[in-house]
Structure formats: structure tokens, C-alpha cells
Amino acid sequence: MSTDALITRLLDTPGDTGDSVVEALHGLLDDAAIDAASATPLGVAEAARLVGLSPHTLRYYEQEGLVRPGRDASGHRAYSAFDLRRLVFLTRMRLSGMTMHDLRRYIALVGQGDSTIPERRRIMLDQRERIRRRLRELALALETTEYKLDTYGGHPDG
């Protein structure tokens, strides 16, 4: 599933359902939930289903060096709890608009150890500012849309 398709799926999921995709992604951040779901490593299809991505996307992330699942005795990908947490992180960062370039840089820094924490923090601070700016832009666009709806008569919610 592409990032655009995942965003559409997340945004189209009604907020009042008990098992929304957003809630599922939030649940995956809970270590106990991930550990329970992956008591034994998961194959690519199971891992993809769990995090709401396509197997193709998981393989792409592997090709880009963003996740490195182990292999089982048959040579098939085996996604551990660590890999699933990484996939949740990647999904969230892509949803926030982080570029693949920045993700590759960030993951490379993680692999280099704690000495890179200041640079990783800078990447996250920059990303937070991009998200905040986008939220402001969207709020302005919503206000403009509501104004136009109001000028056409009636309440914007109508």
C-alpha cells in the first residue's frame, strides 16, 4: 500500500469505530501488544497486515535499508517485535510527510549508536516544525473553505 493509500485509509476510517486503523497503529506502540502479536516472528504478509501496509511496501522498506527482518529456517522474512516497532515508526513518519531521504538518514544514524542522538534529535525537531506548519496551512485552508461555504448561504456545517 502506498503512503497516499494509507493516508486515505486512515482518514476515511470513522473515528467512532472500536477498531479504527489509527487505534490499531496506536496499539502497536504498546510494547506488550507488539510482543503479544509477535511472540514468534511474523512473515511478510502477517507483518504487513498488522501494520496496515502492503507486503510490497515492507519489501521496499527493506530494500531501502529502513528495516532488516531476519530470516526463518526456510529463508523467508521473519519480522520481530523490534521490526514491527520500526515499521510503526516508519509509517507514522511517512504519514507526517517525512521524506524517504530523511528516513534513510535517520535510520542510518540510529545504526551508528548513541553518539548520533543530537543529530537524530535535530531531524525530529525539523520534522515537528514541518508538521506544525502543515497543520497551520490546513487550518487556514479549512477556514477559507468554511468562509466560502458561508458566503453561499447557510451554516458551514450544512
C-alpha positions in Angstrom: 0.0 0.0 0.0 1.4 3.4 -0.9 1.7 6.2 1.6 -1.1 8.1 -0.2 -3.4 5.0 0.0 -2.5 4.5 3.7 -3.3 8.2 4.4 -6.6 7.8 2.6 -7.4 4.7 4.5 -6.6 6.4 7.8 -8.6 9.5 7.1 -11.6 7.5 5.7 -11.8 5.3 8.8 -14.7 6.6 11.0 -13.4 7.9 14.4 -16.2 6.3 16.4 -15.4 2.6 15.5 -13.7 0.5 18.1 -11.1 -1.0 15.7 -10.0 2.0 13.6 -6.7 1.8 11.8 -5.5 4.8 13.8 -6.3 2.9 17.0 -4.6 -0.2 15.7 -1.4 1.9 14.9 -1.6 3.5 18.4 -1.9 0.0 19.9 1.2 -1.2 18.1 3.3 1.4 20.1 2.4 -0.6 23.2 5.3 -2.9 23.7 3.0 -5.6 25.2 0.8 -5.5 22.1 3.7 -5.9 19.8 5.3 -8.6 21.9 2.0 -10.5 22.0 1.4 -10.2 18.3 4.9 -11.3 17.5 5.7 -13.9 20.2 7.1 -15.7 17.2 8.4 -13.7 14.3 5.8 -12.9 11.6 6.1 -13.5 7.9 5.8 -10.6 5.5 2.1 -11.0 4.8 1.2 -11.1 8.6 3.5 -8.2 9.4 2.1 -6.2 6.6 -1.5 -6.9 7.7 -0.6 -6.0 11.3 0.8 -2.6 10.5 -1.6 -1.8 7.6 0.9 -1.8 4.8 1.3 -4.0 1.7 4.0 -6.7 1.6 5.4 -4.7 -1.4 5.9 -1.7 0.9 7.6 -3.8 3.5 10.0 -5.2 0.9 10.6 -1.7 -0.4 11.5 -0.5 3.2 13.9 -3.4 3.4 15.4 -2.6 0.1 15.9 1.0 1.3 17.7 -0.3 4.4 15.0 1.0 6.7 14.1 -2.4 8.2 16.2 -5.6 8.3 14.0 -8.5 9.2 15.7 -11.8 10.0 15.1 -15.0 8.0 13.5 -18.2 9.2 14.9 -21.7 8.5 13.3 -21.6 5.1 14.8 -18.3 4.2 11.5 -16.3 4.5 11.4 -12.9 6.2 10.7 -13.1 9.9 9.6 -9.8 11.4 10.4 -9.5 15.1 8.8 -7.2 17.7 11.7 -4.7 17.0 11.0 -4.8 13.3 7.3 -4.2 13.9 8.1 -1.2 16.1 10.3 0.1 13.4 7.6 -0.3 10.8 5.1 1.6 13.0 7.7 4.4 13.3 8.3 4.5 9.6 4.5 4.5 8.9 4.0 7.4 11.3 6.8 9.4 9.9 5.7 8.9 6.3 2.1 9.9 7.3 3.6 13.1 8.7 5.3 13.8 5.4 8.9 12.9 6.3 10.8 12.2 3.1 12.5 8.9 2.3 15.8 10.7 2.3 15.3 11.9 5.8 14.1 8.5 6.9 17.1 6.8 5.4 19.4 9.3 7.1 17.7 8.9 10.5 17.8 5.1 10.4 21.4 5.2 9.3 22.2 7.4 12.3 20.3 5.0 14.6 22.6 2.2 13.4 25.6 4.3 14.3 24.7 4.4 18.0 24.0 6.9 20.8 26.7 9.4 19.6 24.2 10.4 16.9 21.4 11.3 19.2 21.9 15.1 18.8 21.6 14.8 15.0 18.6 12.5 15.3 17.0 15.0 17.6 17.6 17.7 15.1 15.9 15.7 12.4 12.9 15.1 14.7 12.8 18.8 15.6 12.8 19.8 12.0 10.1 17.3 11.2 8.0 18.6 14.1 8.2 22.1 12.7 7.2 20.9 9.2 4.2 19.1 10.8 3.2 22.2 12.7 3.5 24.4 9.6 1.3 21.9 7.6 -1.3 21.9 10.4 -1.4 25.8 10.3 -1.7 25.6 6.5 -4.6 23.1 6.7 -6.3 25.2 9.4 -6.2 28.2 7.1 -7.5 26.2 4.2 -10.4 24.9 6.3 -11.2 28.5 7.5 -11.2 29.7 3.9 -13.4 26.8 2.8 -15.9 27.5 5.6 -15.9 31.2 4.8 -16.8 30.4 1.1 -19.5 27.9 2.2 -20.9 30.6 4.4 -21.0 33.1 1.6 -23.0 30.7 -0.5 -25.7 30.8 2.2 -26.2 28.9 5.4 -24.0 27.5 8.1 -20.7 25.8 7.1 -21.8 22.5 8.6 -24.9 22.4 6.4 
